[in-house]
């Protein structure tokens, strides 16, 4: 097993240095974004608007971190909540926390989506809050639920403007426990033509990746405290990006060293 792990590490490092491979992957990403490829998939019956590669990455992170709580901003059809809840269920079946939960926040949880999520077998691990993820009262609710949790994983995937994501990072990145991740989705917006973002208010220069850069600058130059009372440190885990090659979250897998 050690030899195989070493071979995997070497292959991933090689991917990061293979410019032709990375260029091919980016070409596929551009064409697939144009055809709304990410809208084609579901998880246990609910639409999950993600690339399969990022779905696999989240599965690996949830297994590795063994979170007691997963905080997700952005619910849509609920597929990501179901994915997280199902992984927590599998973790529990393998000896993990039997009471682990996922908490979803969205400014508009549409009634038909809420009904479908609550009717799903994985609903037993899901809590939802309706409201703006950056509203002080919502932030306080989420922070109180995370307080005292040994292992917290954070996923940000709602409004993708710079200001909104930066505010989410200020609010929720400090919840990330040591050894866990804060995953910021759709950082790819910085790397694609504005036309692929359509009429949405975000685009190159104003998106999750620019927010990540600014937040990491603030952590380095100004410092931030984590919810556990320790100084917050986050670093971009490039190995995830090099492993996936195709991802909507380049530079968005932020690891807090443990």
C-alpha positions in Angstrom: 0.0 0.0 0.0 2.9 2.4 0.8 4.4 1.8 -2.7 1.0 2.4 -4.3 0.5 5.7 -2.4 4.0 6.8 -3.4 3.1 6.1 -7.0 -0.1 8.1 -6.7 1.8 11.0 -5.2 4.3 10.9 -8.1 1.5 10.8 -10.7 -0.3 13.8 -9.1 3.0 15.8 -8.9 3.6 14.9 -12.6 0.1 16.2 -13.5 1.0 19.5 -12.0 4.1 19.8 -14.2 2.4 18.5 -17.4 1.5 21.6 -19.4 0.0 19.7 -22.3 -2.2 17.7 -20.0 -3.3 20.8 -18.1 -4.0 22.6 -21.3 -6.2 19.7 -22.6 -8.1 19.6 -19.4 -8.7 23.3 -19.5 -10.0 23.0 -23.1 -12.5 20.4 -22.0 -13.5 22.6 -19.1 -14.2 25.5 -21.3 -16.3 23.5 -23.8 -18.2 21.7 -21.1 -19.0 24.9 -19.3 -20.5 26.2 -22.6 -22.8 23.2 -22.8 -23.8 23.3 -19.0 -22.2 19.9 -18.4 -22.4 20.2 -14.6 -26.2 20.2 -14.7 -26.4 16.6 -16.0 -25.7 14.8 -12.8 -27.6 13.7 -9.6 -26.7 12.2 -6.3 -29.1 9.6 -4.8 -31.9 11.1 -6.9 -31.3 14.9 -6.4 -29.7 17.1 -9.0 -26.1 18.0 -7.9 -24.8 20.9 -9.9 -21.1 19.9 -9.8 -18.5 18.3 -11.9 -17.9 14.6 -11.2 -14.3 15.3 -10.4 -15.2 17.7 -7.6 -17.8 15.2 -6.3 -15.1 12.6 -5.9 -12.8 15.2 -4.3 -15.5 16.0 -1.7 -16.0 12.3 -1.0 -12.3 11.9 -0.3 -12.2 15.0 1.9 -15.2 13.9 4.0 -13.7 10.5 4.5 -10.3 11.9 5.5 -11.6 14.7 7.7 -14.5 12.7 9.3 -16.4 15.9 10.1 -18.9 16.2 12.9 -20.5 19.1 11.0 -20.4 20.2 7.3 -21.5 23.8 6.7 -22.7 24.5 3.1 -23.8 27.8 1.7 -26.0 27.4 -1.3 -28.6 24.7 -1.5 -30.4 24.8 -4.9 -31.9 21.4 -5.6 -30.2 19.9 -2.5 -27.9 17.4 -4.3 -24.8 18.6 -2.5 -26.6 18.3 0.9 -27.6 14.8 0.0 -24.1 14.0 -1.0 -22.6 15.3 2.2 -25.3 13.6 4.3 -24.8 10.2 2.6 -21.0 10.4 3.1 -21.6 11.1 6.8 -23.9 8.1 6.9 -21.2 6.0 5.4 -18.6 7.4 7.8 -20.9 6.5 10.7 -21.4 2.9 9.3 -17.6 2.6 9.4 -17.2 3.8 13.0 -17.4 7.5 12.6 -19.6 10.0 14.5 -23.2 8.6 14.4 -24.6 12.1 15.0 -22.7 14.0 12.3 -24.8 16.5 10.4 -24.8 18.8 7.5 -26.1 22.4 7.7 -27.2 24.1 4.5 -27.9 27.9 4.2 -29.6 29.5 1.3 -31.4 32.9 0.8 -34.2 31.2 -1.0 -35.0 27.5 -0.4 -37.8 26.9 -2.9 -40.7 25.0 -1.4 -40.5 22.1 -3.9 -36.8 21.7 -3.2 -37.3 21.8 0.5 -40.1 19.2 0.3 -37.9 16.9 -1.8 -34.9 17.2 0.5 -37.0 16.6 3.6 -38.6 13.5 2.0 -35.2 12.0 1.2 -33.8 9.2 3.4 -30.7 11.3 4.1 -32.8 14.1 5.5 -32.2 12.7 9.0 -28.7 14.2 8.9 -29.7 17.6 7.3 -30.6 20.9 8.8 -31.4 24.0 6.7 -31.5 27.7 7.4 -33.2 30.1 5.0 -31.7 33.6 4.9 -28.7 35.4 3.5 -25.5 33.6 4.4 -23.8 36.9 5.2 -26.6 38.3 7.4 -25.4 38.7 11.0 -28.3 36.7 12.5 -27.6 33.8 10.1 -23.9 33.9 10.8 -24.6 33.8 14.6 -26.9 30.8 14.2 -24.3 28.9 12.2 -21.4 29.8 14.5 -23.5 28.6 17.5 -24.1 25.2 15.9 -20.4 24.9 15.1 -19.2 25.9 18.5 -17.6 22.9 20.3 -17.6 20.7 17.2 -14.2 19.0 17.0 -14.2 18.6 13.2 -15.9 21.1 10.9 -15.8 21.2 7.1 -17.0 24.3 5.2 -18.2 24.6 1.6 -19.1 27.9 0.0 -21.2 27.8 -3.1 -23.8 30.6 -3.1 -23.6 34.1 -4.7 -20.3 34.1 -6.5 -19.4 37.9 -6.4 -16.1 38.9 -4.8 -17.8 40.9 -2.0 -20.2 38.1 -1.1 -17.7 35.3 -1.1 -15.2 37.5 0.8 -17.9 38.1 3.4 -18.7 34.4 3.6 -15.0 33.7 4.1 -14.8 36.2 6.9 -17.9 34.5 8.5 -17.3 30.8 7.9 -13.6 30.1 7.2 -12.8 30.5 10.9 -15.2 27.6 11.6 -12.8 25.2 9.7 -11.2 22.9 12.2 -7.5 22.0 12.2 -6.8 19.4 9.6 -10.0 20.2 7.7 -10.9 22.3 4.6 -12.8 25.3 3.6 -13.8 24.7 -0.1 -14.7 27.6 -2.2 -16.5 26.6 -5.4 -16.6 28.3 -8.8 -13.2 30.0 -8.4 -12.9 28.9 -12.1 -14.9 32.1 -13.0 -11.6 34.0 -12.9 -10.1 31.7 -15.6 -12.8 31.7 -18.2 -14.3 34.3 -20.6 -17.0 36.5 -19.1 -19.5 35.2 -21.7 -19.5 31.8 -20.0 -20.9 33.5 -16.8 -23.8 34.9 -18.8 -25.7 37.8 -17.4 -24.7 37.0 -13.8 -23.0 39.7 -11.8 -19.7 37.9 -11.4 -16.9 37.4 -13.9 -13.2 37.8 -14.3 -11.9 40.2 -11.7 -15.0 39.8 -9.5 -15.5 36.2 -8.3 -14.7 33.6 -5.7 -11.0 33.3 -6.7 -10.4 37.0 -6.3 -12.1 36.7 -2.9 -9.9 33.8 -1.9 -6.8 35.8 -2.8 -7.9 38.8 -0.7 -8.9 36.6 2.3 -5.5 34.8 2.2 -3.8 38.2 2.1 -5.7 39.3 5.1 -4.9 36.2 7.0 -1.2 36.6 6.2 -0.9 40.4 6.8 -3.6 41.0 9.4 -4.3 37.7 11.1 -7.6 36.0 11.9 -8.7 33.9 14.8 -10.5 30.5 14.3 -13.6 29.6 16.2 -11.5 27.3 18.4 -9.5 30.3 19.6 -6.3 29.6 17.7 -4.8 31.7 15.0 -6.3 30.8 11.6 -4.0 29.5 8.9 -5.2 28.4 5.5 -3.3 27.2 2.5 -4.3 26.3 -1.1 -4.0 22.5 -1.5 -2.7 22.3 -5.1 -2.6 18.5 -4.9 -6.4 18.4 -5.2 -6.3 20.5 -8.3 -3.4 18.5 -9.8 -5.2 15.2 -9.0 -8.6 16.3 -10.6 -7.2 18.4 -13.5 -10.9 19.3 -14.3 -12.5 21.3 -11.4 -14.6 24.4 -10.9 -12.6 25.1 -7.8 -9.0 25.7 -8.8 -7.2 27.3 -5.8 -10.5 26.8 -3.9 -9.5 23.8 -1.8 -8.2 25.6 1.3 -6.6 23.4 3.9 -6.1 24.3 7.5 -3.0 22.6 8.8 -3.6 20.4 11.8 
